[in-house]
Amino acid sequence: MKVPALCLLLCGFLGTIKGQEAVYFYAGDSVKIRGDLYLHGYNLPFIILCHQEGSNRSEFYDIAPRLLNLNYNCLAIDLRAGGTVSFTDNETARKALSGNRPVQMIDALPDILAAIDYVKGFNPRPVILFGSSFSASLCLLAAMGNPRVLAVVAFSPGEYFQPRINMAARMGKMDKPVFVGTTQPEFEYLKKMTSGIPEEDITLFKPEKGIGIHGTRALTSGEATRDEYWFALMMFFKKLI
């Protein structure tokens, strides 16, 4: 019996699960940030993993090991706009609240910038920013004009920061390859929002086997669309090599 090519590709990176190490560093406003470091090799590039609103680094417990098997290091961080999920505490949010620091969604941008600086201590290679929902939009903002960023993976970004920031108006400044994962209902909205990104730099993906799932849950759900998302993402990574 022949095994479909998609299954072979997916099975090729579902193998070894790597452990994570707790790390801490500071944002520019002195908020202590908790991260899970998944180190596969000092010479390999980093993917910085950013969760959706109300969540934490546990969002990537199943995703990070698969990315390691694609020959990336990963750093999953607790953003200050987050909370307790799956019995995992968002330590950054707790520290920010106790220090009377702002904890709105847009206020988490310094956390991402601090993570970019932190992994520079391992190697100087530009990073890939990987965001979910509101943090997908933050990753897009953090990447613009930033030589430390190679590319952005944005699952379900959107206009989360209006009226302070208009994402659609900023997209013309994007100078990096971008993967945008959408659901079927989100597709037209995100196509319009990202229309300012040069066509050669954007991969806009929606699933065909179902409506899809908002954010990075698209990669971990039991839905038939999960493998579609992973396959499209792998093809995007291949283009970055």
C-alpha positions in Angstrom: 0.0 0.0 0.0 1.4 3.4 -0.9 1.7 6.0 1.9 0.5 9.5 0.8 3.4 12.0 0.4 1.8 14.3 3.0 1.9 11.5 5.6 5.5 10.7 4.9 6.5 14.4 5.3 4.6 14.7 8.5 5.8 11.5 10.0 9.3 12.6 9.3 9.2 15.3 11.9 7.0 13.8 14.6 9.8 11.8 16.0 11.9 12.7 19.0 10.3 15.0 21.7 12.9 17.3 23.2 12.8 18.6 26.7 12.6 22.3 27.6 14.6 24.4 30.0 13.2 27.2 32.1 14.9 30.6 31.3 14.4 34.1 32.5 15.4 37.5 31.1 14.1 41.1 31.2 12.0 43.4 29.0 13.1 47.0 28.6 10.7 48.1 31.4 12.3 45.6 33.8 9.5 43.0 33.6 10.9 39.5 34.2 10.0 37.2 31.3 9.7 33.4 31.6 10.6 31.3 28.6 10.9 27.7 27.7 14.1 27.1 25.9 14.2 24.2 23.4 17.9 24.0 22.3 18.6 21.6 19.4 22.0 23.0 18.3 23.9 26.2 19.0 24.5 26.8 15.3 20.8 26.5 14.4 18.4 29.4 14.0 15.7 30.2 16.6 12.0 30.4 16.3 10.4 32.6 19.0 7.0 31.3 19.9 4.3 33.7 21.1 0.9 32.7 22.5 -2.6 34.2 22.1 -4.4 36.4 24.6 -5.0 34.9 28.0 -2.6 32.0 27.3 1.0 31.1 28.1 4.0 29.2 26.9 2.1 25.9 27.3 0.4 26.6 24.0 3.6 25.3 22.4 4.2 22.1 24.4 3.3 20.0 21.4 4.4 22.4 18.6 8.0 23.2 19.7 9.3 19.6 19.6 8.1 19.3 16.0 9.9 22.5 15.0 13.0 21.2 16.6 12.9 18.2 14.3 12.9 20.7 11.4 16.3 21.8 12.7 15.3 24.9 14.6 15.9 26.0 18.2 12.8 27.4 19.9 12.0 29.8 22.7 8.4 29.8 23.9 7.7 32.9 26.0 5.1 34.0 28.5 3.8 37.4 27.3 2.4 39.8 29.9 -1.0 39.7 28.2 -1.8 36.2 29.3 -3.0 33.9 32.0 -3.1 30.4 33.5 -4.0 27.6 31.0 -3.7 23.9 31.4 -2.4 24.2 35.0 0.5 26.4 33.7 1.0 29.8 35.2 1.9 32.8 33.0 4.9 34.0 35.1 5.5 37.1 33.0 1.9 38.3 33.4 2.1 37.7 37.2 5.4 39.7 37.4 4.1 42.5 35.3 0.9 42.8 37.5 2.9 42.7 40.7 5.2 45.4 39.4 2.3 47.7 38.2 3.4 47.4 34.6 0.9 47.7 31.7 -0.5 44.4 30.6 -2.7 45.2 27.6 -2.0 43.3 24.4 0.1 46.0 22.7 2.2 46.3 25.9 3.6 42.8 25.2 5.7 44.1 22.3 8.7 44.7 24.5 8.5 41.1 25.6 9.0 39.9 22.1 11.9 42.4 21.4 13.6 41.2 24.6 13.3 37.6 23.5 15.0 38.5 20.2 17.9 40.0 22.1 18.1 37.1 24.5 18.6 34.4 21.8 21.3 36.5 20.2 23.4 35.3 23.1 23.3 31.8 21.6 24.1 32.7 18.0 23.8 35.8 15.8 21.5 34.3 13.2 18.2 36.2 12.5 15.2 34.7 14.2 11.7 33.6 13.0 8.9 35.1 14.9 5.9 32.8 15.4 2.7 34.4 16.7 -0.9 33.4 17.5 -3.9 35.8 17.3 -2.9 39.1 18.9 0.8 38.1 19.2 0.8 37.3 15.5 0.1 41.0 14.9 2.8 41.9 17.4 5.3 39.7 15.6 4.5 41.5 12.3 5.2 44.8 14.0 8.4 43.6 15.6 9.7 42.3 12.3 9.4 45.5 10.3 12.8 47.0 9.6 14.4 44.6 12.1 17.6 43.0 10.8 17.4 40.5 13.7 14.2 38.9 12.1 14.3 36.6 9.1 10.6 35.9 8.7 7.2 35.8 10.5 4.7 33.0 11.0 1.4 34.7 11.9 -1.6 32.5 12.8 -4.8 34.6 12.7 -3.4 38.1 13.1 -5.8 41.0 13.1 -6.6 44.6 14.0 -6.2 44.1 17.7 -4.7 47.5 18.5 -7.1 50.0 17.1 -7.3 52.9 17.2 -3.7 53.1 18.4 -2.3 51.1 15.6 -3.8 50.3 12.2 -2.2 47.0 11.0 -3.4 47.3 7.4 -1.7 50.7 7.1 1.6 49.2 8.5 1.8 46.3 6.1 3.5 48.3 3.3 6.5 48.5 5.6 6.9 44.7 5.9 10.3 43.6 4.4 10.3 40.0 5.5 8.7 36.7 4.2 5.5 36.2 6.0 3.3 33.1 6.5 -0.3 33.9 7.5 -2.4 31.0 8.6 -6.2 31.7 8.5 -9.5 30.0 8.9 -11.9 30.0 6.0 -14.0 32.8 7.6 -10.9 34.9 8.3 -9.4 34.5 4.9 -10.9 37.5 3.0 -10.4 39.8 6.0 -6.8 38.9 6.3 -6.2 39.0 2.6 -7.3 42.6 2.7 -5.4 43.4 5.9 -2.1 42.1 4.5 -2.5 43.4 0.9 0.3 45.9 1.4 2.9 43.1 1.7 4.7 42.4 -1.6 3.1 39.4 -3.3 6.5 37.6 -3.4 6.8 37.9 0.4 3.5 36.6 1.6 2.1 33.1 1.9 -1.6 33.3 2.8 -3.0 29.9 3.7 -6.5 28.7 4.4 -7.5 25.0 4.8 -9.7 23.1 2.4 -10.8 20.1 4.6 -12.7 22.3 7.0 -13.2 25.8 8.2 -10.0 25.7 10.3 -9.2 26.9 13.8 -8.2 30.3 15.0 -4.5 30.7 16.1 -2.0 28.0 16.7 -4.6 25.6 17.9 -4.8 24.9 14.2 -1.6 22.9 14.6 -2.7 20.9 17.6 -6.4 20.1 17.2 -7.7 16.8 16.2 -9.4 18.3 13.1 -8.6 17.1 9.6 -7.3 20.5 8.8 -4.3 20.1 11.2 -2.1 18.3 8.6 -3.0 20.9 6.0 -1.7 23.7 8.2 1.5 21.7 9.0 2.2 20.9 5.4 1.8 24.5 4.3 4.0 25.7 7.1 6.7 23.2 6.2 6.7 24.4 2.6 7.1 28.0 3.9 10.1 26.9 6.0 11.7 25.2 3.0 11.6 28.5 1.1 13.6 30.1 3.8 16.6 27.8 3.4 
